[in-house]
Amino acid sequence: MLSNYFEIAKEKIELVEKNEMGNMKKAAEKVAEAIRNGGIIQLFGCGHSHILTEEVCYRAGGLVPINPILYEPLMLHEGALRSSELERQNGLADEFMKDQDIRKEDVMFVFSTSGRNPVPVDVAQTAKAKGAFVIGITSLEYSQSQPSRHESGKHLFNSVDLVIDNYSPKGDAALSYDKVSVPFGPTSTVVGAVIINAILAEAVKILADNGFEPPVFLSGNIEGSDEHNQRLVEKYRGRLALLK
């Protein structure tokens, strides 16, 4: 299974590279435009999808104006079963989204592989209502195989401005074995990390090509990084909840 997992992960990444590059380029252009206009990049995901919002936050070699919206009851550490139940509640997102500082110059990424639960859909719709450009990273195969749990009947893919497919199969688990009764080996996190990091890397290039210094963190373990990073932190501290 070691080789099998490597092969299936590479296959999914190659599908993204083959089919999603146009949409990823559009996403990168929107990210670069947002940063040039003084906006920030907002990110949200429930359960394991929230991992991808933290993946690119306060990251050496990563962009500074990154703001993950972390609502702890929807993460795993307060209770994994409870978080899954809460993700299915229509209207729950109002509790933590109404006071979020989301502006028309921002870009919002919403991660949900199934795309069917109400909270990610509500987050996307709220961000759009506040004027942000909203990008969904989801599995079209998975979403289209299951009915929506949102009261509108919508999935994430038809609640956003731009969709990027992570090519996860229905249920996410991508491997099988004749001695195991259920599929296993999820790929959404691996592929999702490649997608979001590639988009942000392309945005860095776009910014630089347009004469705008990309706000990128240096590793704190490199001499001279403290001064570089502090300058950028002071620029964005007012809008980034985790820069305290």
Residue pairs with C-beta under 8 A, 6 or more apart in sequence:
1 175
1 177
1 185
4 175
4 185
5 175
5 185
8 174
8 175
8 185
8 187
9 187
9 190
9 191
12 166
12 167
12 168
12 174
12 187
12 190
12 191
13 190
13 191
13 194
15 167
16 24
16 164
16 165
16 166
16 167
16 191
16 194
16 195
19 165
20 164
20 165
20 195
23 162
23 163
23 164
24 164
24 195
24 198
24 199
24 202
25 202
26 162
27 107
27 135
27 162
27 164
27 199
28 199
28 200
28 202
28 203
28 206
29 203
29 206
30 107
30 133
30 135
30 162
31 41
31 63
31 107
31 199
31 200
31 203
32 203
32 206
32 207
32 210
32 212
34 40
34 41
34 105
34 106
34 107
34 133
35 41
35 63
35 65
35 203
35 207
35 212
35 214
35 215
36 207
36 210
36 212
37 105
38 105
39 65
39 103
39 105
39 106
39 107
40 65
40 66
40 67
40 106
40 236
40 239
40 240
41 63
41 65
41 66
41 67
41 106
41 107
41 108
41 109
41 200
42 67
42 68
42 69
42 100
42 102
42 106
42 107
42 108
42 109
42 127
42 132
43 52
43 53
43 56
43 57
43 66
43 67
43 68
43 69
43 108
43 109
43 110
43 111
43 196
44 50
44 53
44 68
44 69
44 108
44 109
44 110
44 111
44 120
44 123
45 51
45 52
45 53
45 110
45 111
45 112
45 120
46 74
46 75
46 83
46 86
46 87
46 112
46 117
46 119
46 120
47 74
47 75
47 76
47 80
47 83
47 84
47 87
48 76
48 186
48 188
48 189
49 111
49 112
49 113
49 120
49 188
49 192
50 68
50 70
50 74
50 75
50 111
51 189
52 111
52 137
52 189
52 192
52 193
52 196
53 68
53 69
53 70
53 109
53 111
54 68
54 70
55 193
55 196
55 197
56 62
56 63
56 66
56 196
56 197
56 200
57 66
57 67
57 68
57 242
58 66
58 217
58 242
58 243
59 66
59 217
60 217
60 218
60 219
60 220
60 221
61 216
61 217
61 218
61 219
62 200
62 216
62 217
63 200
63 203
63 204
63 214
63 215
63 216
63 217
64 215
64 216
64 217
64 232
64 233
64 235
64 236
64 240
65 215
65 236
65 239
65 240
66 240
67 239
67 240
67 241
67 242
68 242
69 96
69 97
69 100
69 123
71 95
71 96
72 78
73 79
73 82
73 83
73 86
74 83
74 86
74 87
74 119
75 83
76 83
86 92
86 119
87 117
87 118
87 119
87 120
88 117
88 118
88 119
88 149
89 118
89 119
90 118
90 122
90 149
90 150
90 151
91 118
91 122
92 118
92 119
92 122
93 118
93 119
93 122
93 123
93 126
94 122
94 126
97 122
97 123
97 126
97 127
98 126
100 126
100 130
101 239
102 108
102 126
102 127
102 130
102 131
102 132
103 130
103 131
103 132
104 130
104 131
104 132
106 127
106 131
106 132
106 133
107 132
107 133
107 134
107 135
108 123
108 124
108 127
108 128
108 132
108 133
108 134
108 135
109 134
109 135
109 136
109 137
109 196
110 120
110 123
110 124
110 127
110 134
110 135
110 136
110 137
110 156
110 160
111 120
111 136
111 137
111 138
111 192
112 120
112 136
112 137
112 138
112 156
113 138
113 139
113 142
113 166
113 168
113 172
113 188
113 192
114 138
114 139
114 142
114 143
114 146
114 172
115 121
115 136
115 138
115 139
115 142
115 143
115 155
115 156
115 157
116 143
116 146
116 147
116 148
116 149
116 150
116 155
116 156
117 149
117 150
118 149
118 150
118 151
120 136
120 156
121 148
121 150
121 152
121 154
121 155
121 156
121 159
122 150
124 134
124 136
124 156
124 159
124 160
125 159
127 134
128 134
128 159
128 160
128 161
133 161
133 162
134 159
134 160
134 161
134 162
135 160
135 161
135 162
135 163
135 164
136 156
136 157
136 159
136 160
136 162
136 163
136 164
137 164
137 166
137 192
137 195
137 196
138 155
138 156
138 157
138 163
138 164
138 165
138 166
139 165
139 166
139 167
139 168
139 169
139 170
139 172
139 188
140 157
140 163
140 165
141 165
141 167
141 168
141 169
141 170
142 168
142 169
142 170
142 171
142 172
143 155
143 156
143 157
144 155
145 170
146 170
147 153
148 154
148 155
157 163
164 195
166 187
166 188
166 191
166 192
166 195
167 187
167 191
168 174
168 186
168 187
168 188
168 191
169 183
171 183
172 186
172 187
172 188
173 182
173 183
173 184
173 185
173 186
174 183
174 185
174 186
174 187
175 183
175 184
175 185
176 183
176 184
177 184
203 214
204 214
204 216
207 213
207 214
208 214
215 232
215 235
215 236
217 225
217 229
217 232
218 224
218 225
218 228
218 229
219 225
220 226
220 229
233 243
236 243
237 243
